[in-house]
Amino acid sequence: MALRQEYLDSYAEDRGITNPPTVDVERWVTADEDAAVQAQCLTEQGFPAKVVMNGVSFDPPIPESQDAALALATYTCLARFPKEAKYLAPPTDEQYGVLYDYWTEYYIPCAKSRGIDVSNGEIPTREAFIARWRDTTSQDPKWTPDLATTTGGDGTLTEVCSSMPPSDAFYG
């Protein structure tokens, strides 16, 4: 419960929500179902949302004049349907290693087999990758493959090559 509250407090502060409401947990969700549950909740809150990759999107976009209302609706949905604690905790070195292995052994080769280079420059060693991601004080950019490339010559890349490892592999 403490991780949930820390997450909600951080979200409220980042979005300028000064008096966040007290919201009871309706149910805890897994990483795999989070986007669908959040999209449904946001839609119920008056912001029609759809699932994209591992998140939600609004089409048409929400007008800027509704930013504060959307932030409050999102806060409410995150509070009602929080991710289980293991999904809120900072990643471990082992999880960073799983992410590195997945990107270098599956995602980049999968994209390359479709004629798309998503390597995004020189790939660091596994050890350097983990050390850089663990360092929360560094302002240096952290290497990732190009996660913004979503389409290729044979269709949508993200439908064929998931850019993120399965949650059971990442979270155990």
C-alpha positions in Angstrom: 0.0 0.0 0.0 2.9 2.4 0.7 4.2 2.0 -2.9 0.8 2.8 -4.2 0.6 6.0 -2.1 4.1 7.1 -3.1 3.2 6.5 -6.8 -0.1 8.5 -6.4 1.6 11.3 -4.5 4.3 11.6 -7.2 1.7 11.6 -9.9 -0.4 14.3 -8.2 2.7 16.5 -7.7 3.9 16.1 -11.3 0.5 17.0 -12.6 -0.2 19.9 -10.2 -3.1 18.2 -8.4 -3.1 20.0 -5.1 -5.9 18.2 -3.3 -6.1 14.7 -4.7 -9.3 12.8 -3.7 -9.2 9.8 -1.4 -10.0 6.9 -3.7 -10.6 3.3 -2.6 -8.9 0.4 -4.4 -11.4 -1.4 -6.5 -8.9 -4.0 -7.5 -5.2 -4.5 -8.1 -4.2 -5.1 -11.7 -1.3 -6.8 -13.4 1.0 -5.1 -15.9 -0.6 -7.0 -18.8 -4.1 -5.7 -18.0 -3.2 -2.2 -16.8 -3.6 -0.4 -20.1 -7.0 -1.9 -20.9 -8.3 -1.3 -17.4 -7.0 2.3 -17.4 -8.5 3.0 -20.9 -11.9 1.6 -19.7 -11.8 3.7 -16.5 -10.8 6.9 -18.4 -13.6 6.3 -20.8 -16.0 6.0 -17.9 -14.6 9.3 -16.6 -15.5 11.0 -19.8 -12.2 10.7 -21.7 -12.7 8.1 -24.5 -9.4 6.2 -24.5 -8.0 3.3 -26.4 -5.1 0.9 -25.7 -1.9 1.5 -27.7 1.2 -0.7 -27.2 1.5 -0.6 -23.4 -0.5 2.5 -22.7 -3.5 4.5 -23.6 -4.2 7.1 -26.3 -7.0 9.6 -27.0 -8.4 10.0 -30.5 -9.3 12.7 -31.0 -6.7 14.3 -28.7 -7.9 15.8 -25.5 -8.0 19.7 -25.7 -5.4 21.5 -23.6 -8.2 23.2 -21.7 -9.1 19.7 -20.3 -5.6 18.9 -19.1 -6.4 19.4 -15.4 -9.6 17.4 -15.7 -7.8 14.6 -17.5 -5.0 14.6 -14.9 -7.6 14.2 -12.1 -9.5 11.5 -14.0 -6.2 9.6 -14.6 -5.3 10.0 -10.9 -8.7 8.6 -9.9 -8.3 5.6 -12.3 -4.7 4.9 -11.1 -6.0 4.9 -7.5 -9.0 2.7 -8.2 -7.0 0.2 -10.2 -3.4 0.4 -9.1 -0.8 -2.0 -10.4 0.3 -4.7 -8.0 3.2 -3.6 -5.8 5.8 -5.6 -7.8 5.0 -3.4 -10.8 5.5 -0.2 -8.9 8.9 -1.0 -7.3 12.0 0.3 -9.0 13.5 -2.3 -11.3 16.3 -4.6 -10.0 19.6 -5.3 -11.8 18.2 -8.6 -12.8 15.2 -6.9 -14.4 17.4 -4.5 -16.2 19.4 -7.5 -17.5 16.1 -9.1 -18.8 15.3 -5.9 -20.6 18.7 -5.7 -22.2 18.7 -9.3 -23.2 15.2 -8.9 -24.7 16.1 -5.8 -26.7 19.4 -7.1 -28.0 18.4 -10.8 -28.6 14.8 -10.4 -29.7 13.5 -6.9 -30.5 16.4 -5.5 -32.5 16.9 -8.7 -34.6 13.1 -9.0 -35.1 13.0 -5.4 -36.4 16.1 -5.9 -38.5 14.6 -9.0 -40.1 11.9 -6.7 -41.4 14.3 -4.2 -42.8 14.1 -1.7 -39.9 17.2 -0.6 -37.9 16.1 0.2 -34.3 19.5 -0.2 -32.7 19.8 3.5 -32.0 23.6 3.9 -32.2 26.2 1.8 -30.5 24.8 -0.8 -28.1 26.5 -0.8 -24.7 27.6 -3.9 -23.0 25.1 -5.5 -20.7 27.1 -4.4 -17.6 27.3 -0.8 -18.8 23.6 -0.8 -19.6 22.6 -2.0 -16.1 25.0 0.4 -14.4 23.6 3.4 -16.4 20.0 2.5 -15.8 20.6 1.9 -12.1 22.3 5.4 -11.7 19.3 7.6 -11.0 21.5 10.7 -10.5 23.1 10.8 -13.9 21.8 13.3 -16.5 23.5 11.2 -19.3 21.0 9.6 -21.7 20.3 6.0 -21.1 20.5 3.8 -24.2 17.3 2.2 -25.6 16.6 0.9 -29.0 14.4 3.2 -31.1 11.1 2.6 -29.5 9.3 5.3 -31.5 9.6 3.4 -34.8 6.3 1.6 -35.0 5.8 0.8 -38.7 7.9 -0.9 -41.4 7.6 -2.0 -44.9 5.4 -5.0 -44.1 3.0 -3.4 -41.7 3.0 -2.3 -38.1 6.3 -3.3 -36.4 4.8 -3.3 -32.9 2.3 -5.9 -34.0 5.1 -8.3 -35.1 8.0 -7.3 -32.8 6.9 -6.3 -29.3 9.3 -3.7 -27.9 8.9 -4.9 -24.3 9.5 -8.3 -22.8 6.5 -10.3 -21.5 5.7 -9.1 -18.0 6.1 -12.6 -16.6 9.7 -12.6 -17.9 10.4 -9.1 -16.5 8.6 -9.4 -13.2 8.9 -13.1 -12.6 
